[in-house]
Amino acid sequence: MPKAKQAQPAQAETQAPAKNRRKLFMLIGAGIIALLLSLGGVAYVLLFKDKDPAADAETAESQSNVPALPQPAVYQTLEPPFVVNFNHAGRQRYMQVSVVLLGRDAVSMGALAQHMPLIRNQLVMTFSTTDFAELLEADGREALRDKTTQEIQTLLEREIGSPVIESALFTNLVLQ
């Protein structure tokens, strides 16, 4: 029988360290959970402290004023193309340019037809006062396109009350 009594204390000695490890892991786990909960509380306080309902209303209102997407493009072709003559370096030169107007409001773009004679007159004057040598360079042509856009917008602002167009586009430009 002495052997049986010896087996029990040896068995009790091996179970005691296993119970101690289990307790240790449970304490570590509880500590980690407590740490995560306290970090969550701190994050909540930092993110949501001093929230003013009026500020929330202003934020919601400002977000509702942001346009979702720009309206689709509306194009108005100016027909027939413009033909302008120049006297450059003692020779007769010509420019033919096809112009398309780009806008975003279909109703306003429809109102352009009423002012087409004014628009065409303004463009003839703009094109005929341009230096032919400048048109030979890409920068000169781009400057003319920008000037064309600005002059049409100014004219429409005066006549309609808004610039209506976003840009004047040259779809064809021939210099001879």
FIDOKOL-50231 format. One line per field, with one value per residue: residue number from 1; residue in one letter; x, y, z of N, C-alpha, C, O in turn. Coordinates in pm, whole numbers, plus 50000, padded with zeros to 5 digits. Each point is the difference from the previous one (the first is absolute). Layout:
% residues N
seq [NUM ...]
type [A ...]
n.xx [X ...]
n.yy [Y ...]
n.zz [Z ...]
ca.xx [X ...]
ca.yy [Y ...]
ca.zz [Z ...]
c.xx [X ...]
c.yy [Y ...]
c.zz [Z ...]
o.xx [X ...]
o.yy [Y ...]
o.zz [Z ...]
***
This chain:
% residues 176
seq [1 2 3 4 5 6 7 8 9 10 11 12 13 14 15 16 17 18 19 20 21 22 23 24 25 26 27 28 29 30 31 32 33 34 35 36 37 38 39 40 41 42 43 44 45 46 47 48 49 50 51 52 53 54 55 56 57 58 59 60 61 62 63 64 65 66 67 68 69 70 71 72 73 74 75 76 77 78 79 80 81 82 83 84 85 86 87 88 89 90 91 92 93 94 95 96 97 98 99 100 101 102 103 104 105 106 107 108 109 110 111 112 113 114 115 116 117 118 119 120 121 122 123 124 125 126 127 128 129 130 131 132 133 134 135 136 137 138 139 140 141 142 143 144 145 146 147 148 149 150 151 152 153 154 155 156 157 158 159 160 161 162 163 164 165 166 167 168 169 170 171 172 173 174 175 176]
type [M P K A K Q A Q P A Q A E T Q A P A K N R R K L F M L I G A G I I A L L L S L G G V A Y V L L F K D K D P A A D A E T A E S Q S N V P A L P Q P A V Y Q T L E P P F V V N F N H A G R Q R Y M Q V S V V L L G R D A V S M G A L A Q H M P L I R N Q L V M T F S T T D F A E L L E A D G R E A L R D K T T Q E I Q T L L E R E I G S P V I E S A L F T N L V L Q]
n.xx [50077 50164 49988 49867 50088 50126 49877 49927 50144 50054 49856 50023 50166 49943 49893 50140 50168 49926 49995 50197 50052 49908 50083 50181 49972 49948 50169 50125 49920 50017 50199 50029 49911 50109 50171 49954 49959 50179 50101 49903 50054 50196 50017 49917 50125 50161 49926 49973 50220 49888 49915 50066 49841 50057 50136 49896 49903 50134 50056 49850 49992 50158 49947 49860 50141 50064 50096 49796 49835 50206 49934 49819 50172 50036 49933 50151 49886 50217 49779 50147 50106 50126 49908 50207 49934 50174 50053 50053 50100 49845 49969 49923 49925 50039 49804 50073 49813 50076 49805 50129 49777 50160 49833 49926 50003 49904 49938 50145 50039 49840 50068 50121 49852 49917 50131 49859 49801 49866 49871 49815 49820 49877 49856 49803 49844 49871 49829 49814 49911 49914 50138 50008 50113 49857 49896 50164 49951 50132 50213 50116 50084 50192 50189 50075 50120 50216 50150 50069 50153 50216 50108 50072 50190 50188 50076 50106 50217 50130 50072 50171 50211 50022 50157 49863 50123 50016 49885 50187 49844 50218 49808 49993 50200 49882 50204 49924]
n.yy [49881 49886 49796 49860 49915 49825 49819 49920 49911 49792 49847 49942 49851 49793 49903 49933 49859 49788 49909 49917 49800 49818 49928 49867 49783 49871 49931 49829 49791 49910 49903 49794 49826 49927 49859 49784 49874 49925 49816 49804 49922 49894 49786 49849 49937 49847 49788 49899 50008 50043 49799 50115 50001 50163 49936 49902 50139 50096 49874 49973 50167 50006 49858 50099 50124 49825 50149 49921 50069 49988 50215 49883 49885 50222 49864 50168 49874 50058 50019 49955 49843 50002 50176 49923 50210 49892 50174 49825 50154 50151 49880 49935 50093 49776 50093 49789 50115 49798 50108 49934 50027 50069 49849 50139 50212 49804 50001 49963 49783 49921 50045 49811 49832 49997 49861 49860 50094 49995 49819 49965 50115 49926 49837 50069 50081 49853 49897 50124 49968 49815 49987 50092 50194 50161 50090 50145 50165 49828 50067 50007 49806 49927 50093 49915 49812 50015 50055 49829 49856 50061 49971 49793 49923 50076 49904 49802 50027 50056 49835 49865 50074 49913 49925 49926 50159 49794 49928 50121 49901 49956 50033 50224 49903 50152 49904 50206]
n.zz [50000 50092 49921 50112 50190 49953 49976 50193 50151 49953 50075 50217 50028 49934 50171 50160 49944 50011 50207 50070 49912 50090 50197 49987 49942 50173 50128 49930 50019 50206 50038 49918 50110 50182 49958 49958 50180 50112 49917 50055 50200 50025 49932 50143 50175 49961 49999 50197 50034 50188 50041 49820 50156 50144 50169 50172 50148 50154 50176 50165 50151 50161 50164 50145 50126 50122 49861 49952 49871 49909 49985 49942 49913 50013 49833 50001 49855 50002 49966 49845 49876 50183 49893 50047 49951 49903 50129 49869 50130 50059 50185 49801 50191 50010 50058 50022 50052 50063 49983 50174 49988 50143 49985 50160 49925 50052 50215 50167 50042 50135 50210 50003 50009 50208 50117 49901 49974 50180 50030 49875 50065 50171 49946 49917 50139 50105 49897 49981 50202 49911 50176 49796 50013 50069 49824 49952 50146 50063 50035 49808 49927 50093 49924 49806 50016 50062 49841 49871 50082 50004 49807 49952 50090 49906 49812 50018 50042 49826 49868 50055 49980 49794 50144 50156 49899 49916 49819 49963 49875 50027 49890 49975 49964 49883 49997 49943]
ca.xx [49923 50077 50016 49879 50003 50100 49948 49906 50066 50065 49893 49955 50104 49990 49875 50010 50051 49904 49897 50062 50011 49865 49967 50083 49943 49871 50031 50053 49885 49915 50073 49993 49863 49984 50077 49926 49881 50039 50040 49877 49937 50079 49974 49865 50001 50073 49930 49864 49982 49960 49921 49893 49897 49996 50112 49959 49904 50075 50075 49905 49953 50106 50018 49887 50018 50105 49940 50047 50078 49968 49900 50063 50038 49909 50083 49932 50090 49975 50006 50114 50131 50047 50112 50055 50119 50106 50110 50117 50126 49973 49919 49864 49990 49864 49979 49865 49990 49869 49987 49893 49989 49973 49930 49947 49858 49935 49905 50078 50064 49894 49980 50106 49953 49950 50114 50102 50062 50095 50115 50078 50063 50111 50107 50063 50086 50113 50089 50063 50100 50108 50121 50014 50125 49974 49920 50087 50048 49894 49963 49917 49867 49937 49966 49882 49886 49967 49944 49868 49914 49976 49916 49862 49945 49971 49884 49881 49976 49933 49871 49914 50017 50093 50094 49939 50093 50119 50116 49986 50092 50029 49998 50077 50066 50087 50069 50051]
ca.yy [50119 50122 50048 50071 50130 50082 50041 50109 50129 50037 50043 50130 50098 50035 50071 50135 50097 50016 50091 50132 50053 50034 50124 50105 50033 50066 50135 50074 50023 50101 50126 50045 50046 50127 50099 50031 50076 50136 50069 50032 50113 50120 50035 50054 50134 50090 50020 50050 50097 50135 50002 50097 49964 50103 49972 49885 50049 50076 49905 49932 50098 50030 49884 49990 50104 49960 49933 49864 49990 50110 49968 49957 50106 50035 50066 50082 50026 50125 49974 49934 50033 50137 50019 50133 50025 50077 50044 49963 50003 50041 49899 49977 49873 49968 49906 49944 49937 49949 50024 49933 50052 49897 50047 49891 50019 49986 50110 50120 49981 50021 50145 50058 50023 50137 50093 49951 50108 50072 49911 49988 50129 50014 49909 50053 50111 49942 49927 50089 50086 49915 50000 49872 49935 49932 49880 49895 49928 49934 50089 50106 49944 49978 50133 50044 49922 50055 50133 49976 49957 50114 50102 49949 50002 50139 50038 49932 50056 50127 49981 49902 50009 49894 49971 49889 49900 49965 50014 49998 49898 50006 49862 49999 50129 49991 50123 49988]
ca.zz [50000 49998 49862 49961 50064 49936 49870 50017 50014 49874 49912 50051 49969 49858 49976 50058 49903 49891 50049 50010 49863 49957 50069 49941 49869 50022 50046 49885 49912 50061 49989 49860 49976 50070 49925 49877 50035 50037 49877 49928 50070 49971 49861 49994 50057 49911 49874 50012 50108 49962 49877 50005 49901 49895 49909 49920 49902 49900 49919 49911 49903 49904 49915 49907 49898 49907 49884 49985 49877 49908 49899 49875 49907 49890 49899 49899 49888 49928 49856 49934 50060 49980 49907 50024 49919 50063 49916 50079 49925 49863 49930 50051 50075 50043 50111 50012 50131 50041 50144 50073 50136 50101 50118 50083 50022 49870 49981 49968 49870 49901 49986 49918 49862 49992 50001 49907 49921 50084 50024 49877 49976 50094 49960 49878 50044 50077 49910 49901 50065 50050 49919 49931 50043 50127 49974 49949 50118 50078 50110 49943 49973 50131 50051 49926 50050 50132 49979 49943 50112 50089 49934 49991 50136 50034 49920 50052 50134 49977 49935 50066 50144 50044 49890 49927 49946 50077 49915 49854 49947 49856 49950 49877 49980 49882 49965 49865]
c.xx [50083 50019 49880 49997 50101 49950 49907 50070 50069 49897 49950 50101 49993 49873 50008 50061 49904 49890 50055 50013 49864 49957 50077 49944 49868 50022 50053 49887 49909 50068 49993 49861 49976 50073 49926 49875 50036 50046 49878 49928 50072 49974 49861 49996 50070 49923 49866 49980 49965 49928 49882 49895 49989 50111 49966 49902 50070 50078 49908 49951 50106 50024 49886 50013 50105 49935 50062 50092 49968 49895 50070 50024 49894 50084 49911 50100 49961 50024 49965 50130 50040 50118 50045 50123 50095 50096 50126 50122 49975 49918 49863 49995 49855 50002 49855 49996 49855 49995 49880 50002 49959 49934 49946 49849 49929 49904 50075 50068 49898 49974 50106 49954 49953 50115 50111 50058 50103 50127 50088 50072 50122 50117 50070 50095 50123 50099 50073 50104 50117 50119 50021 50125 49981 49925 50085 50056 49881 49952 49909 49859 49924 49959 49875 49875 49957 49933 49857 49901 49964 49907 49856 49935 49963 49875 49872 49966 49922 49858 49903 50008 50085 50090 49955 50101 50117 50126 49958 50107 50020 50006 50075 50061 50100 50059 50063 50064]
c.yy [50127 50054 50080 50139 50092 50052 50119 50134 50043 50053 50139 50109 50044 50077 50145 50099 50023 50096 50141 50066 50045 50132 50118 50045 50073 50144 50086 50034 50108 50137 50057 50053 50134 50112 50042 50082 50143 50079 50039 50118 50130 50046 50061 50144 50098 50030 50071 50100 50135 50005 50093 49961 50103 49979 49881 50043 50078 49908 49929 50095 50029 49882 49988 50104 49964 49931 49863 49987 50120 49954 49959 50120 50017 50081 50074 50035 50131 49975 50126 50036 50144 50000 50145 50016 50093 50049 49978 49994 50028 49899 49989 49862 49982 49906 49955 49927 49961 50008 49924 50054 49889 50066 49881 50011 50002 50116 50128 49989 50017 50147 50066 50035 50145 50100 49959 50111 50081 49917 49993 50131 50017 49911 50046 50114 49949 49934 50095 50092 49920 50006 49861 49925 49926 49869 49884 49914 49940 50089 50113 49952 49976 50134 50054 49926 50054 50136 49989 49962 50119 50103 49953 50002 50142 50048 49938 50048 50129 49979 49910 50010 49888 49964 49885 49895 49979 50026 50008 49904 50022 49856 49987 50139 49982 50137 49982 50130]
c.zz [50000 49858 49955 50062 49935 49864 50014 50020 49871 49901 50042 49967 49853 49970 50052 49901 49884 50042 50009 49862 49949 50062 49939 49865 50014 50047 49885 49903 50054 49992 49859 49969 50067 49926 49872 50029 50038 49878 49916 50063 49972 49855 49984 50050 49907 49872 50017 50114 49942 49866 50019 49896 49888 49900 49911 49892 49890 49908 49902 49892 49895 49907 49899 49889 49897 49881 49979 49878 49912 49899 49871 49907 49891 49902 49901 49892 49933 49852 49925 50072 49967 49903 50015 49912 50073 49891 50084 49908 49852 49921 50066 50065 50047 50120 49994 50134 50027 50152 50054 50142 50094 50120 50077 50021 49864 49972 49961 49864 49888 49974 49915 49860 49982 49988 49903 49911 50080 50022 49876 49968 50091 49959 49872 50036 50074 49906 49904 50062 50058 49904 49941 50046 50132 49979 49947 50114 50075 50114 49951 49973 50131 50062 49929 50048 50136 49987 49945 50110 50088 49936 49987 50138 50042 49928 50057 50141 49988 49947 50078 50153 50057 49883 49910 49956 50094 49917 49853 49949 49852 49951 49868 49983 49885 49975 49862 49958]
o.xx [49953 50013 50015 49958 49980 50040 49998 49962 50001 50028 49969 49962 50025 49999 49937 49945 49996 49957 49930 49981 49989 49944 49946 49991 49971 49929 49961 49992 49954 49932 49984 49986 49939 49948 49992 49969 49929 49971 49997 49946 49936 49981 49984 49940 49952 50004 49960 49887 50039 50012 49922 50034 49969 49982 50036 50006 49965 50004 50034 49984 49968 50035 50021 49938 50012 49928 50121 50116 49890 49990 50114 49929 49942 50065 49894 50095 49883 50114 49913 50002 49955 50091 49921 50081 49957 50013 50025 50001 50063 49981 49983 50034 49925 50092 49908 50086 49907 50090 49892 50106 49908 50051 50013 49938 50017 49991 49961 50008 50035 49958 49986 50052 50020 49984 50111 50120 50106 50111 50122 50115 50107 50116 50122 50112 50111 50121 50118 50085 50087 49982 50004 49996 50060 50020 49956 50046 49891 49880 49909 49903 49880 49893 49915 49893 49880 49903 49911 49889 49883 49912 49907 49884 49896 49914 49899 49882 49907 49908 49881 49904 50024 49963 50049 49983 50039 50103 49897 50117 49905 50094 50033 49930 50095 49928 50060 50049]
o.yy [50105 50122 50100 50096 50121 50109 50086 50098 50119 50093 50083 50114 50117 50079 50089 50110 50111 50083 50096 50121 50105 50087 50109 50120 50091 50090 50116 50113 50086 50101 50120 50104 50089 50112 50118 50093 50094 50120 50107 50084 50102 50119 50097 50087 50112 50113 50077 50036 50034 50099 49982 49984 49964 50021 49998 49952 49987 50022 49985 49960 50009 50020 49948 49984 50070 49901 49982 49962 50054 49882 50039 50101 49903 50097 49952 50074 50025 49981 50074 50087 50056 49917 50093 49908 50088 49936 50074 49925 49939 50017 50026 49900 50097 49921 50081 49917 50078 49952 50000 50009 49923 50097 49886 49903 50094 50046 50068 50098 50045 50038 50117 50094 50059 50106 50051 50000 50034 50053 50013 49998 50042 50042 49985 50007 50050 50021 49979 50053 50057 50008 49901 49877 49894 49904 49885 49888 50057 50004 50042 50073 50025 50009 50061 50060 50014 50029 50076 50052 50019 50055 50079 50037 50021 50065 50069 50006 50026 50071 50028 49969 49997 50021 49989 49882 50089 50043 49947 50009 50030 49927 49889 50101 49922 50100 49897 50011]
o.zz [49956 49983 49929 49936 49996 49958 49912 49937 49971 49925 49914 49973 49972 49905 49944 49986 49947 49919 49971 49987 49936 49933 49982 49973 49923 49958 49988 49952 49925 49978 49983 49935 49941 49990 49969 49926 49962 49990 49941 49929 49976 49975 49925 49938 49980 49950 49913 50030 49888 49927 50093 49883 49887 49880 49882 49886 49883 49879 49882 49885 49881 49884 49891 49895 49899 50018 50014 50014 50007 49967 49976 50005 49951 50039 49960 50025 49973 49957 50046 50086 49900 50012 49984 49988 50075 49896 50095 49902 49913 49880 50119 49935 50014 50020 49987 50029 49981 50069 49941 50063 49971 50055 49955 50045 49921 49886 49905 49926 49891 49892 49964 49939 49894 49939 50009 49976 49947 49995 50009 49956 49955 50009 49988 49949 49979 50011 49971 49928 50065 49879 50072 50012 50021 50076 50002 49978 50000 50030 50072 50023 50009 50061 50064 50012 50026 50070 50038 50006 50033 50066 50017 50013 50062 50060 50015 50036 50077 50042 50006 50070 50121 49884 49888 50030 50076 50051 49960 50039 49927 50033 49959 50010 50009 49991 49971 49887]
***
